[in-house]
Amino acid sequence: MARPPARRGVAVHWVEPRLVGEIEYRSFSAGGGFRHPSWRGLRPDREPGEVRRPA
């Protein structure tokens, strides 16, 4: 799994994913983030290793 870029001057503590959540979104921003995301709920039928970013 790729790590997010480090930010200078910010203390960071990385964790391993254990839960999968579902969101709905309009598009991706220029920086790769989600535009207008909304929370749909947890997905107990999925494992973190199964999740992929849509094309």
CHARMM-style PDB file with segment names, atoms N, HN, CA, C and O in Angstrom:
ATOM      1  N   MET     1       0.841  -1.170   0.000  1.00  0.00      PROA
ATOM      2  CA  MET     1       0.000   0.000   0.000  1.00  0.00      PROA
ATOM      3  C   MET     1       0.891   1.240   0.000  1.00  0.00      PROA
ATOM      4  O   MET     1       1.860   1.321   0.755  1.00  0.00      PROA
ATOM      5  N   ALA     2       0.554   2.191  -0.845  1.00  0.00      PROA
ATOM      6  HN  ALA     2      -0.233   2.125  -1.458  1.00  0.00      PROA
ATOM      7  CA  ALA     2       1.330   3.427  -0.913  1.00  0.00      PROA
ATOM      8  C   ALA     2       1.006   4.323   0.280  1.00  0.00      PROA
ATOM      9  O   ALA     2      -0.138   4.387   0.731  1.00  0.00      PROA
ATOM     10  N   ARG     3       2.002   4.995   0.769  1.00  0.00      PROA
ATOM     11  HN  ARG     3       2.931   4.944   0.402  1.00  0.00      PROA
ATOM     12  CA  ARG     3       1.804   5.920   1.887  1.00  0.00      PROA
ATOM     13  C   ARG     3       1.514   7.322   1.362  1.00  0.00      PROA
ATOM     14  O   ARG     3       2.067   7.732   0.342  1.00  0.00      PROA
ATOM     15  N   PRO     4       0.657   8.048   2.049  1.00  0.00      PROA
ATOM     16  CA  PRO     4       0.426   9.448   1.662  1.00  0.00      PROA
ATOM     17  C   PRO     4       1.704  10.266   1.843  1.00  0.00      PROA
ATOM     18  O   PRO     4       2.559   9.890   2.644  1.00  0.00      PROA
ATOM     19  N   PRO     5       1.850  11.368   1.125  1.00  0.00      PROA
ATOM     20  CA  PRO     5       3.059  12.181   1.274  1.00  0.00      PROA
ATOM     21  C   PRO     5       3.180  12.751   2.682  1.00  0.00      PROA
ATOM     22  O   PRO     5       2.184  13.123   3.303  1.00  0.00      PROA
ATOM     23  N   ALA     6       4.408  12.813   3.173  1.00  0.00      PROA
ATOM     24  HN  ALA     6       5.217  12.510   2.669  1.00  0.00      PROA
ATOM     25  CA  ALA     6       4.668  13.360   4.508  1.00  0.00      PROA
ATOM     26  C   ALA     6       4.521  14.876   4.483  1.00  0.00      PROA
ATOM     27  O   ALA     6       4.833  15.519   3.481  1.00  0.00      PROA
ATOM     28  N   ARG     7       4.051  15.436   5.573  1.00  0.00      PROA
ATOM     29  HN  ARG     7       3.798  14.913   6.387  1.00  0.00      PROA
ATOM     30  CA  ARG     7       3.949  16.887   5.700  1.00  0.00      PROA
ATOM     31  C   ARG     7       4.961  17.345   6.727  1.00  0.00      PROA
ATOM     32  O   ARG     7       5.082  16.758   7.802  1.00  0.00      PROA
ATOM     33  N   ARG     8       5.668  18.367   6.400  1.00  0.00      PROA
ATOM     34  HN  ARG     8       5.570  18.845   5.526  1.00  0.00      PROA
ATOM     35  CA  ARG     8       6.690  18.884   7.318  1.00  0.00      PROA
ATOM     36  C   ARG     8       6.049  19.546   8.520  1.00  0.00      PROA
ATOM     37  O   ARG     8       5.061  20.268   8.393  1.00  0.00      PROA
ATOM     38  N   GLY     9       6.620  19.294   9.691  1.00  0.00      PROA
ATOM     39  HN  GLY     9       7.423  18.706   9.794  1.00  0.00      PROA
ATOM     40  CA  GLY     9       6.166  19.943  10.900  1.00  0.00      PROA
ATOM     41  C   GLY     9       4.912  19.350  11.517  1.00  0.00      PROA
ATOM     42  O   GLY     9       4.376  19.909  12.475  1.00  0.00      PROA
ATOM     43  N   VAL    10       4.433  18.228  10.989  1.00  0.00      PROA
ATOM     44  HN  VAL    10       4.868  17.775  10.212  1.00  0.00      PROA
ATOM     45  CA  VAL    10       3.227  17.604  11.521  1.00  0.00      PROA
ATOM     46  C   VAL    10       3.583  16.214  12.024  1.00  0.00      PROA
ATOM     47  O   VAL    10       4.177  15.417  11.298  1.00  0.00      PROA
ATOM     48  N   ALA    11       3.217  15.923  13.279  1.00  0.00      PROA
ATOM     49  HN  ALA    11       2.735  16.570  13.869  1.00  0.00      PROA
ATOM     50  CA  ALA    11       3.442  14.584  13.820  1.00  0.00      PROA
ATOM     51  C   ALA    11       2.425  13.627  13.202  1.00  0.00      PROA
ATOM     52  O   ALA    11       1.229  13.918  13.189  1.00  0.00      PROA
ATOM     53  N   VAL    12       2.892  12.494  12.694  1.00  0.00      PROA
ATOM     54  HN  VAL    12       3.864  12.258  12.704  1.00  0.00      PROA
ATOM     55  CA  VAL    12       2.035  11.536  12.013  1.00  0.00      PROA
ATOM     56  C   VAL    12       2.192  10.168  12.652  1.00  0.00      PROA
ATOM     57  O   VAL    12       3.302   9.758  12.991  1.00  0.00      PROA
ATOM     58  N   HSD    13       1.087   9.469  12.814  1.00  0.00      PROA
ATOM     59  HN  HSD    13       0.186   9.802  12.538  1.00  0.00      PROA
ATOM     60  CA  HSD    13       1.094   8.101  13.318  1.00  0.00      PROA
ATOM     61  C   HSD    13       0.316   7.246  12.327  1.00  0.00      PROA
ATOM     62  O   HSD    13      -0.903   7.382  12.224  1.00  0.00      PROA
ATOM     63  N   TRP    14       0.999   6.365  11.595  1.00  0.00      PROA
ATOM     64  HN  TRP    14       1.990   6.255  11.679  1.00  0.00      PROA
ATOM     65  CA  TRP    14       0.358   5.530  10.583  1.00  0.00      PROA
ATOM     66  C   TRP    14      -0.301   4.327  11.240  1.00  0.00      PROA
ATOM     67  O   TRP    14       0.220   3.777  12.210  1.00  0.00      PROA
ATOM     68  N   VAL    15      -1.443   3.924  10.712  1.00  0.00      PROA
ATOM     69  HN  VAL    15      -1.867   4.371   9.924  1.00  0.00      PROA
ATOM     70  CA  VAL    15      -2.165   2.750  11.198  1.00  0.00      PROA
ATOM     71  C   VAL    15      -2.517   1.858  10.009  1.00  0.00      PROA
ATOM     72  O   VAL    15      -2.541   2.317   8.867  1.00  0.00      PROA
ATOM     73  N   GLU    16      -2.785   0.598  10.280  1.00  0.00      PROA
ATOM     74  HN  GLU    16      -2.766   0.226  11.207  1.00  0.00      PROA
ATOM     75  CA  GLU    16      -3.226  -0.334   9.243  1.00  0.00      PROA
ATOM     76  C   GLU    16      -4.755  -0.268   9.154  1.00  0.00      PROA
ATOM     77  O   GLU    16      -5.424  -0.217  10.186  1.00  0.00      PROA
ATOM     78  N   PRO    17      -5.313  -0.268   7.948  1.00  0.00      PROA
ATOM     79  CA  PRO    17      -6.775  -0.224   7.826  1.00  0.00      PROA
ATOM     80  C   PRO    17      -7.406  -1.525   8.311  1.00  0.00      PROA
ATOM     81  O   PRO    17      -6.877  -2.609   8.066  1.00  0.00      PROA
ATOM     82  N   ARG    18      -8.546  -1.410   9.002  1.00  0.00      PROA
ATOM     83  HN  ARG    18      -8.976  -0.529   9.201  1.00  0.00      PROA
ATOM     84  CA  ARG    18      -9.286  -2.577   9.480  1.00  0.00      PROA
ATOM     85  C   ARG    18     -10.727  -2.574   9.005  1.00  0.00      PROA
ATOM     86  O   ARG    18     -11.360  -3.625   8.902  1.00  0.00      PROA
ATOM     87  N   LEU    19     -11.243  -1.382   8.717  1.00  0.00      PROA
ATOM     88  HN  LEU    19     -10.729  -0.528   8.801  1.00  0.00      PROA
ATOM     89  CA  LEU    19     -12.632  -1.240   8.284  1.00  0.00      PROA
ATOM     90  C   LEU    19     -12.675  -0.660   6.877  1.00  0.00      PROA
ATOM     91  O   LEU    19     -11.741   0.014   6.443  1.00  0.00      PROA
ATOM     92  N   VAL    20     -13.762  -0.927   6.175  1.00  0.00      PROA
ATOM     93  HN  VAL    20     -14.521  -1.475   6.528  1.00  0.00      PROA
ATOM     94  CA  VAL    20     -13.978  -0.364   4.838  1.00  0.00      PROA
ATOM     95  C   VAL    20     -15.263   0.443   4.876  1.00  0.00      PROA
ATOM     96  O   VAL    20     -16.305  -0.045   5.313  1.00  0.00      PROA
ATOM     97  N   GLY    21     -15.180   1.672   4.416  1.00  0.00      PROA
ATOM     98  HN  GLY    21     -14.334   2.069   4.061  1.00  0.00      PROA
ATOM     99  CA  GLY    21     -16.354   2.522   4.308  1.00  0.00      PROA
ATOM    100  C   GLY    21     -16.635   2.831   2.854  1.00  0.00      PROA
ATOM    101  O   GLY    21     -15.738   2.779   2.012  1.00  0.00      PROA
ATOM    102  N   GLU    22     -17.875   3.150   2.565  1.00  0.00      PROA
ATOM    103  HN  GLU    22     -18.603   3.192   3.249  1.00  0.00      PROA
ATOM    104  CA  GLU    22     -18.268   3.494   1.207  1.00  0.00      PROA
ATOM    105  C   GLU    22     -18.666   4.971   1.158  1.00  0.00      PROA
ATOM    106  O   GLU    22     -19.380   5.461   2.034  1.00  0.00      PROA
ATOM    107  N   ILE    23     -18.197   5.671   0.127  1.00  0.00      PROA
ATOM    108  HN  ILE    23     -17.617   5.273  -0.584  1.00  0.00      PROA
ATOM    109  CA  ILE    23     -18.582   7.058  -0.094  1.00  0.00      PROA
ATOM    110  C   ILE    23     -19.098   7.214  -1.511  1.00  0.00      PROA
ATOM    111  O   ILE    23     -18.803   6.405  -2.391  1.00  0.00      PROA
ATOM    112  N   GLU    24     -19.867   8.262  -1.714  1.00  0.00      PROA
ATOM    113  HN  GLU    24     -20.106   8.920  -0.999  1.00  0.00      PROA
ATOM    114  CA  GLU    24     -20.279   8.671  -3.045  1.00  0.00      PROA
ATOM    115  C   GLU    24     -19.590  10.003  -3.301  1.00  0.00      PROA
ATOM    116  O   GLU    24     -19.454  10.803  -2.375  1.00  0.00      PROA
ATOM    117  N   TYR    25     -19.153  10.264  -4.525  1.00  0.00      PROA
ATOM    118  HN  TYR    25     -19.263   9.614  -5.277  1.00  0.00      PROA
ATOM    119  CA  TYR    25     -18.433  11.501  -4.830  1.00  0.00      PROA
ATOM    120  C   TYR    25     -18.713  11.916  -6.265  1.00  0.00      PROA
ATOM    121  O   TYR    25     -19.139  11.103  -7.085  1.00  0.00      PROA
ATOM    122  N   ARG    26     -18.467  13.197  -6.563  1.00  0.00      PROA
ATOM    123  HN  ARG    26     -18.120  13.857  -5.897  1.00  0.00      PROA
ATOM    124  CA  ARG    26     -18.725  13.721  -7.907  1.00  0.00      PROA
ATOM    125  C   ARG    26     -17.558  13.476  -8.866  1.00  0.00      PROA
ATOM    126  O   ARG    26     -17.760  13.038  -9.998  1.00  0.00      PROA
ATOM    127  N   SER    27     -16.340  13.762  -8.406  1.00  0.00      PROA
ATOM    128  HN  SER    27     -16.177  14.118  -7.486  1.00  0.00      PROA
ATOM    129  CA  SER    27     -15.152  13.602  -9.247  1.00  0.00      PROA
ATOM    130  C   SER    27     -13.922  13.680  -8.353  1.00  0.00      PROA
ATOM    131  O   SER    27     -14.033  13.790  -7.132  1.00  0.00      PROA
ATOM    132  N   PHE    28     -12.753  13.622  -8.974  1.00  0.00      PROA
ATOM    133  HN  PHE    28     -12.663  13.532  -9.966  1.00  0.00      PROA
ATOM    134  CA  PHE    28     -11.492  13.778  -8.259  1.00  0.00      PROA
ATOM    135  C   PHE    28     -10.971  15.194  -8.457  1.00  0.00      PROA
ATOM    136  O   PHE    28     -11.135  15.767  -9.533  1.00  0.00      PROA
ATOM    137  N   SER    29     -10.350  15.761  -7.436  1.00  0.00      PROA
ATOM    138  HN  SER    29     -10.218  15.295  -6.561  1.00  0.00      PROA
ATOM    139  CA  SER    29      -9.740  17.080  -7.559  1.00  0.00      PROA
ATOM    140  C   SER    29      -8.397  16.944  -8.266  1.00  0.00      PROA
ATOM    141  O   SER    29      -7.914  15.832  -8.478  1.00  0.00      PROA
ATOM    142  N   ALA    30      -7.796  18.067  -8.630  1.00  0.00      PROA
ATOM    143  HN  ALA    30      -8.188  18.971  -8.458  1.00  0.00      PROA
ATOM    144  CA  ALA    30      -6.490  18.053  -9.291  1.00  0.00      PROA
ATOM    145  C   ALA    30      -5.435  17.397  -8.400  1.00  0.00      PROA
ATOM    146  O   ALA    30      -4.487  16.798  -8.908  1.00  0.00      PROA
ATOM    147  N   GLY    31      -5.588  17.503  -7.083  1.00  0.00      PROA
ATOM    148  HN  GLY    31      -6.358  17.990  -6.670  1.00  0.00      PROA
ATOM    149  CA  GLY    31      -4.645  16.898  -6.155  1.00  0.00      PROA
ATOM    150  C   GLY    31      -4.920  15.442  -5.847  1.00  0.00      PROA
ATOM    151  O   GLY    31      -4.183  14.829  -5.074  1.00  0.00      PROA
ATOM    152  N   GLY    32      -5.974  14.868  -6.439  1.00  0.00      PROA
ATOM    153  HN  GLY    32      -6.572  15.367  -7.066  1.00  0.00      PROA
ATOM    154  CA  GLY    32      -6.276  13.456  -6.239  1.00  0.00      PROA
ATOM    155  C   GLY    32      -7.288  13.172  -5.144  1.00  0.00      PROA
ATOM    156  O   GLY    32      -7.574  12.009  -4.859  1.00  0.00      PROA
ATOM    157  N   GLY    33      -7.837  14.216  -4.523  1.00  0.00      PROA
ATOM    158  HN  GLY    33      -7.604  15.160  -4.755  1.00  0.00      PROA
ATOM    159  CA  GLY    33      -8.847  14.021  -3.487  1.00  0.00      PROA
ATOM    160  C   GLY    33     -10.242  13.903  -4.088  1.00  0.00      PROA
ATOM    161  O   GLY    33     -10.425  14.086  -5.292  1.00  0.00      PROA
ATOM    162  N   PHE    34     -11.214  13.599  -3.252  1.00  0.00      PROA
ATOM    163  HN  PHE    34     -11.065  13.450  -2.275  1.00  0.00      PROA
ATOM    164  CA  PHE    34     -12.597  13.485  -3.705  1.00  0.00      PROA
ATOM    165  C   PHE    34     -13.290  14.843  -3.664  1.00  0.00      PROA
ATOM    166  O   PHE    34     -13.084  15.623  -2.734  1.00  0.00      PROA
ATOM    167  N   ARG    35     -14.105  15.120  -4.666  1.00  0.00      PROA
ATOM    168  HN  ARG    35     -14.272  14.486  -5.422  1.00  0.00      PROA
ATOM    169  CA  ARG    35     -14.919  16.336  -4.681  1.00  0.00      PROA
ATOM    170  C   ARG    35     -16.340  15.965  -4.248  1.00  0.00      PROA
ATOM    171  O   ARG    35     -16.939  15.034  -4.785  1.00  0.00      PROA
ATOM    172  N   HSD    36     -16.864  16.699  -3.278  1.00  0.00      PROA
ATOM    173  HN  HSD    36     -16.377  17.456  -2.841  1.00  0.00      PROA
ATOM    174  CA  HSD    36     -18.227  16.523  -2.773  1.00  0.00      PROA
ATOM    175  C   HSD    36     -18.499  15.099  -2.288  1.00  0.00      PROA
ATOM    176  O   HSD    36     -19.479  14.488  -2.716  1.00  0.00      PROA
ATOM    177  N   PRO    37     -17.652  14.555  -1.404  1.00  0.00      PROA
ATOM    178  CA  PRO    37     -17.918  13.199  -0.918  1.00  0.00      PROA
ATOM    179  C   PRO    37     -19.062  13.177   0.100  1.00  0.00      PROA
ATOM    180  O   PRO    37     -19.269  14.138   0.841  1.00  0.00      PROA
ATOM    181  N   SER    38     -19.789  12.079   0.122  1.00  0.00      PROA
ATOM    182  HN  SER    38     -19.622  11.298  -0.481  1.00  0.00      PROA
ATOM    183  CA  SER    38     -20.807  11.861   1.149  1.00  0.00      PROA
ATOM    184  C   SER    38     -20.690  10.422   1.637  1.00  0.00      PROA
ATOM    185  O   SER    38     -20.487   9.496   0.853  1.00  0.00      PROA
ATOM    186  N   TRP    39     -20.819  10.261   2.929  1.00  0.00      PROA
ATOM    187  HN  TRP    39     -20.983  11.014   3.566  1.00  0.00      PROA
ATOM    188  CA  TRP    39     -20.654   8.973   3.596  1.00  0.00      PROA
ATOM    189  C   TRP    39     -21.861   8.081   3.321  1.00  0.00      PROA
ATOM    190  O   TRP    39     -23.001   8.506   3.506  1.00  0.00      PROA
ATOM    191  N   ARG    40     -21.617   6.850   2.880  1.00  0.00      PROA
ATOM    192  HN  ARG    40     -20.690   6.505   2.729  1.00  0.00      PROA
ATOM    193  CA  ARG    40     -22.689   5.897   2.609  1.00  0.00      PROA
ATOM    194  C   ARG    40     -22.795   4.836   3.705  1.00  0.00      PROA
ATOM    195  O   ARG    40     -23.873   4.289   3.935  1.00  0.00      PROA
ATOM    196  N   GLY    41     -21.690   4.547   4.376  1.00  0.00      PROA
ATOM    197  HN  GLY    41     -20.814   4.991   4.188  1.00  0.00      PROA
ATOM    198  CA  GLY    41     -21.740   3.566   5.455  1.00  0.00      PROA
ATOM    199  C   GLY    41     -20.572   2.600   5.407  1.00  0.00      PROA
ATOM    200  O   GLY    41     -19.751   2.637   4.491  1.00  0.00      PROA
ATOM    201  N   LEU    42     -20.511   1.733   6.410  1.00  0.00      PROA
ATOM    202  HN  LEU    42     -21.178   1.703   7.154  1.00  0.00      PROA
ATOM    203  CA  LEU    42     -19.473   0.705   6.467  1.00  0.00      PROA
ATOM    204  C   LEU    42     -19.826  -0.448   5.542  1.00  0.00      PROA
ATOM    205  O   LEU    42     -20.997  -0.703   5.259  1.00  0.00      PROA
ATOM    206  N   ARG    43     -18.781  -1.149   5.069  1.00  0.00      PROA
ATOM    207  HN  ARG    43     -17.830  -0.942   5.298  1.00  0.00      PROA
ATOM    208  CA  ARG    43     -18.956  -2.308   4.191  1.00  0.00      PROA
ATOM    209  C   ARG    43     -18.361  -3.537   4.862  1.00  0.00      PROA
ATOM    210  O   ARG    43     -17.205  -3.879   4.610  1.00  0.00      PROA
ATOM    211  N   PRO    44     -19.137  -4.211   5.719  1.00  0.00      PROA
ATOM    212  CA  PRO    44     -18.602  -5.395   6.407  1.00  0.00      PROA
ATOM    213  C   PRO    44     -18.322  -6.555   5.456  1.00  0.00      PROA
ATOM    214  O   PRO    44     -17.638  -7.503   5.841  1.00  0.00      PROA
ATOM    215  N   ASP    45     -18.835  -6.506   4.217  1.00  0.00      PROA
ATOM    216  HN  ASP    45     -19.391  -5.736   3.905  1.00  0.00      PROA
ATOM    217  CA  ASP    45     -18.612  -7.560   3.237  1.00  0.00      PROA
ATOM    218  C   ASP    45     -17.300  -7.392   2.476  1.00  0.00      PROA
ATOM    219  O   ASP    45     -16.983  -8.220   1.623  1.00  0.00      PROA
ATOM    220  N   ARG    46     -16.532  -6.346   2.762  1.00  0.00      PROA
ATOM    221  HN  ARG    46     -16.789  -5.673   3.455  1.00  0.00      PROA
ATOM    222  CA  ARG    46     -15.262  -6.075   2.068  1.00  0.00      PROA
ATOM    223  C   ARG    46     -14.106  -6.047   3.050  1.00  0.00      PROA
ATOM    224  O   ARG    46     -14.272  -5.684   4.214  1.00  0.00      PROA
ATOM    225  N   GLU    47     -12.934  -6.434   2.570  1.00  0.00      PROA
ATOM    226  HN  GLU    47     -12.799  -6.729   1.625  1.00  0.00      PROA
ATOM    227  CA  GLU    47     -11.691  -6.353   3.335  1.00  0.00      PROA
ATOM    228  C   GLU    47     -10.875  -5.185   2.796  1.00  0.00      PROA
ATOM    229  O   GLU    47     -10.968  -4.883   1.606  1.00  0.00      PROA
ATOM    230  N   PRO    48     -10.074  -4.513   3.635  1.00  0.00      PROA
ATOM    231  CA  PRO    48      -9.282  -3.374   3.163  1.00  0.00      PROA
ATOM    232  C   PRO    48      -8.391  -3.693   1.959  1.00  0.00      PROA
ATOM    233  O   PRO    48      -8.189  -2.829   1.106  1.00  0.00      PROA
ATOM    234  N   GLY    49      -7.863  -4.894   1.872  1.00  0.00      PROA
ATOM    235  HN  GLY    49      -8.027  -5.596   2.565  1.00  0.00      PROA
ATOM    236  CA  GLY    49      -6.996  -5.264   0.751  1.00  0.00      PROA
ATOM    237  C   GLY    49      -7.708  -5.373  -0.576  1.00  0.00      PROA
ATOM    238  O   GLY    49      -7.056  -5.384  -1.620  1.00  0.00      PROA
ATOM    239  N   GLU    50      -9.032  -5.456  -0.568  1.00  0.00      PROA
ATOM    240  HN  GLU    50      -9.561  -5.447   0.281  1.00  0.00      PROA
ATOM    241  CA  GLU    50      -9.818  -5.564  -1.796  1.00  0.00      PROA
ATOM    242  C   GLU    50     -10.104  -4.209  -2.443  1.00  0.00      PROA
ATOM    243  O   GLU    50     -10.461  -4.150  -3.619  1.00  0.00      PROA
ATOM    244  N   VAL    51      -9.952  -3.135  -1.693  1.00  0.00      PROA
ATOM    245  HN  VAL    51      -9.662  -3.183  -0.737  1.00  0.00      PROA
ATOM    246  CA  VAL    51     -10.352  -1.807  -2.158  1.00  0.00      PROA
ATOM    247  C   VAL    51      -9.356  -1.251  -3.167  1.00  0.00      PROA
ATOM    248  O   VAL    51      -8.146  -1.275  -2.944  1.00  0.00      PROA
ATOM    249  N   ARG    52      -9.887  -0.747  -4.285  1.00  0.00      PROA
ATOM    250  HN  ARG    52     -10.870  -0.728  -4.466  1.00  0.00      PROA
ATOM    251  CA  ARG    52      -9.073  -0.112  -5.313  1.00  0.00      PROA
ATOM    252  C   ARG    52      -9.696   1.217  -5.685  1.00  0.00      PROA
ATOM    253  O   ARG    52     -10.914   1.382  -5.619  1.00  0.00      PROA
ATOM    254  N   ARG    53      -8.862   2.161  -6.075  1.00  0.00      PROA
ATOM    255  HN  ARG    53      -7.873   2.027  -6.129  1.00  0.00      PROA
ATOM    256  CA  ARG    53      -9.356   3.461  -6.545  1.00  0.00      PROA
ATOM    257  C   ARG    53      -9.933   3.297  -7.937  1.00  0.00      PROA
ATOM    258  O   ARG    53      -9.307   2.669  -8.791  1.00  0.00      PROA
ATOM    259  N   PRO    54     -11.127   3.853  -8.188  1.00  0.00      PROA
ATOM    260  CA  PRO    54     -11.728   3.758  -9.522  1.00  0.00      PROA
ATOM    261  C   PRO    54     -10.867   4.457 -10.577  1.00  0.00      PROA
ATOM    262  O   PRO    54     -10.145   5.408 -10.279  1.00  0.00      PROA
ATOM    263  N   ALA    55     -10.958   3.975 -11.788  1.00  0.00      PROA
ATOM    264  HN  ALA    55     -11.545   3.202 -12.030  1.00  0.00      PROA
ATOM    265  CA  ALA    55     -10.183   4.560 -12.892  1.00  0.00      PROA
ATOM    266  C   ALA    55     -10.732   5.891 -13.321  1.00  0.00      PROA
ATOM    267  OT1 ALA    55     -10.194   6.514 -14.237  1.00  0.00      PROA
TER     268      ALA     55
END
